[in-house]
Amino acid sequence: MKRSEHTFLYIIMIIAMALWGLSWTNGKILGTYTSIPILMFWRFLIAGIFMGLVLWVRKTEWRITLAGLPSMVASAVFLVLYNHFYFTGTRVGPAGGGGVLVTTLNPLLTFLLISIVRRKLPRGRSLAGLLLGIFGGTILINFWQEGWSAILSSGNQYFVLCAGTWAFLTFISSRINRHMSTLTYSFWLYLLSSVLALFFVDTSQLLSVFDLDMIFWLNLLSVSVGAMAFATTAFFIAASRLGSEKASAFIFTVPLSALIFSMLILNEPLKWNIVFGGSLSIIAVFLINSAKKSS
């Protein structure tokens, strides 16, 4: 790979990770405009249209196999659940705290789920990372000061459910390459998710979004085209060109960008438990990834 292409991919990944971090602030702002089902429907539909353009430009196969259909439906269910918890959590809780909690818990819960499914107990650095991540998570939700009530306060319960549903989605999508390309999977996943979200929408209010202001549309385009379609596509391409280890390393910047955007745009305060707990969780993910790489 040429140095110029290498540098270009790095720049694209930095932008993509910033958009993932920004999406938590976007979700907080969007929650003040309309209902969650309407937000989900338009987010999925716009992302699906954009992914269709990506498939057309890259001349990627559109078809999916019958064998891959059950995985596609299950993925769509978990994606709808994730977005419901995401929009609900950002509506009632802090965007920055949610961004740190979810993006650090995601890989930890995914690793735990895979270990359970494979009936393979974590050992060494993996076990240390998992325990450190759990401890960091308890600090993130302020468990040591508020006790068990911390899980049910400030949207924490929805952020934990976000991480849990994303872990199941990650586990299912990791097997999808047997049936179709990742980009094709993303395209149909977004469209199918928009259809599922439509069942919960008051259809009389579906087109009400076209009466909303420019701020709404900028935030909606950011979470759909920016965070969901562009950033995800950029990550998949970078992983194939740079390698999964280098591409995954960029994800460590997402909690930081989520905090920065929430502070700059929403004026959310910087709390010690978010910084300390988030740092421990990032170290935990690094330990788990390094253990998987060495094995």
N, C-alpha and C positions, 0 to 999 in steps of 0.2 A: 504494500500500500504506500502511495506517495505521501510525503510529509504534509503537503497542502491538503490532501483528502483527510489525513489523520487529524489535522488541526480543525478542519471544517466540521468533522463529526464531533469533536470535543465541544465546539461552540454550540452546535445543534443540541447536544445533550444537556449543556448548561441551561439553555433556553427551555428545553423540555422539562427539566426538573424544577425550574423556577415556576413554570406553568402549573405543575402538580402542586407546588406549595401555595401558589396563588389561588388555586381552586377552592381552598378552604375559606378564604375571605370572600370569594365569589359566591359560594354557597350561603354564607351568612347574609350577604346583601340580597340575593335572590329570594330568600325565605321571607323577606318583608313584602314581596310583591303579590304572590299568588299561592295557590295550593301546591302541596308537594307532588301529587300525581301529575299535575299539569307540567311542573318543572321537569319531572322525570321523562314524560312523554317527549317533550320538545328537545331535551338534552339527547336522548337516544336517537330520535329521528334525524336531528341535524348531524350528529356524529356518524350515523349510518350513511347519510348522503355524502358526507365528506369522504368516508372510507370507500364508498363506491367509486368516487373520482380517483382515489389512490389506486384501486384495483384496475381501473381503466387505463390510467397512465402507465402503470407498471406491467400491464397486460398479464395480470394474474388470473388463474382459473377461478371462475365464479361458483362452480358447482360444488355441492356437498354430497357426501355419500349417505346412503340410508343408515349405515352402521354408525355414522357420526351424529345422527339426529338426536338420540337420547341424551348424549353429552351436551349437545347444543341447547336443548330445552332446559336441562338441569342448570347449565351455566346462566341462561337468561333469568331463571327464577332467582338464583343467588345474586345476580347483578342488580335486579330490581330491588331485592331486599337490602343490598348494600346501599344503594342510592336512597332508599327510604330512610334508613338509619343515618346516612350522611346528611341529608337535608334536615331531618328532625334534630339531629345532634347539633348542627351548626345554628339552628334556629333558637335552641334553648341554652346552648353552651358556648364557650369561647372558641372562635375559629382557630386561633393559634394553638391552644392547648389540644384541641381535637386533632389538628394536623400532626402534632408531635406524637400524641398517644397512638393514633391509628397507624401512622407510617412506621413506627418502631415496633408496635405489637404485631403488625401483619406478618413479617417474616418469622417472628418467634412462634406465633400460633400455627403458621403453615408448617414449620419444621416439626412442631409437636404433633400435629395431625398426621403428617407423613410417617413419623416414628410410630404412632399408634397403629396406623393402617398396616405398616410393614412389620409390626410386632418386633421392632428393633429398638431396644432401650438406648438412649443417648449415653455416651461415655466421654471421659476426658474433657477436652475443650468444648465439645458440644453440650455436655451436661452443665459445665460451668457457665456457658453462655446462656443456656435456658434458665438456670436458676437466677443468674444476674439480671436477665431480662424481666423475669417475673418480679424480682425485687424492685427494679427500676419502674415497672408498671405500677406497683403499689404506691411508689413515691409520686408518680405522675398524677394519679387520681387523688392524692393527698390522704391515703388510707390511714397513715400513722397518726394523723390529727383528728380525722373525722370518723374513723372506724368503718364499719360496713355500710354506713349511710353514705359514704363517699362514692360508692358505686352508683347510687341512685341520684346523685346531685350533679348539677351543672352539665347535664347532657352526657356524663361519663358512661352511663349504661348504654346509650346509643353508640358511642364511640367504640366501646368494647364489642358490641354486636357488629359494628362495621368491620372491625378486624377479624372477627370470627367468620362472618359470611365471606369475606375476601379470601380467607384461608381455604375454605371449601372451593371457591371459584378458582383459585390458583391450582389446587390439586386436580380439579377436573380438566382445566385448560392445559395442564402440563402433558396430558395424554392425547390432546386433540390432533397433534401432528401426524398421528397414524392415519387420519382420515382426510385432512385438508391442510392448506397453508395457514399460518397464523393470521395473515392479513384477511384471508377469506373468512376465517372463523370470526374475526373481529367485526367484519361487515355484517354478517348474518346475525351475530350476537346482538348488535345494537338495534337492528331492525326488529328482530323477534322480541327484544326487551321493550321496544316502543309499543308493540302490539299488546304485550302483557300489561304494560302500564295503562293502556287505553281502557282496560276493564274497570279501573278505579277512578277514571276521570269523569267529571260532570261535563258531558259533551256540549252542553249549552254554553260552557265557559271556555271551551277548547281554543277558540280563536280570539279570546280576550287579550292574549299576549300582544296582539298587533296594535292594541291601544296604549301599550306601556311605553315608557320613555327610553331614551338612548342608553341611560345607565343600565337598565335592565338588559337590553340587548347586548351590550358590551360584555356584561358579566355572563350572560347565557352562552354567547359565542366562545368566551374564554373557557368555560367548563366543558363545553361540547366539542368544539373544533380544536381548541388549544390543549386542554388537559386530557380529554378522552381520546380524540382521534390523532392529532398531530404528535403529542408527547408519547403516546403508546406506540405509534408507528415508528417514531424516532428511536425509541428504546429497542424495539425488535431489530431494526436495521443496524443499530450500533452494536448490539449483542452479536450479530452475525459477522460484522466486520472487525470489531475490536476484541471480541471474546466476551463471554458472559461475566467473567470476574471483573473486568475493567468497566463494563457497562453497569453492572450492579453497584459498583463503588459510587457512582454518581447519585444513587438513591439516598446516600447518607446526607446529601445536601438538602433534601426535601423538608425535614423537620425544621431546619434553620430558616429556609425561605418562607415556610408557613408562619413561623413566628415573626419574621421581619415584616411581611406583608400585613399581618393582622395588627402589628404595632403602628405601622405607617398609615394604613388606610382606615382601620377601625379604632385606633387609639387604645387597643387592649394593653393592659399592664403586663410587664415581664415578671413572672413569679418564679421564685427560687426552685420550687418543686418541679416545675416544667423543665427548667434548664438542667437541674441535677438528675432528675429521673430520666429525662430524654437522653442525656449523655451516657448514663449507665446502660440504657437500652441499645444505643448505637454501638457501644463497646460489645454488648452481648451478641448483637447480630454479626459483628466483625469476627468474634470468636467462633461462632457457628459456621460462618462462611469459610474461615481459614481452616477449620477442622475438616469440612467437606472437601476442600481443595487438596489438603494433604493426604486424605484417604483415597 
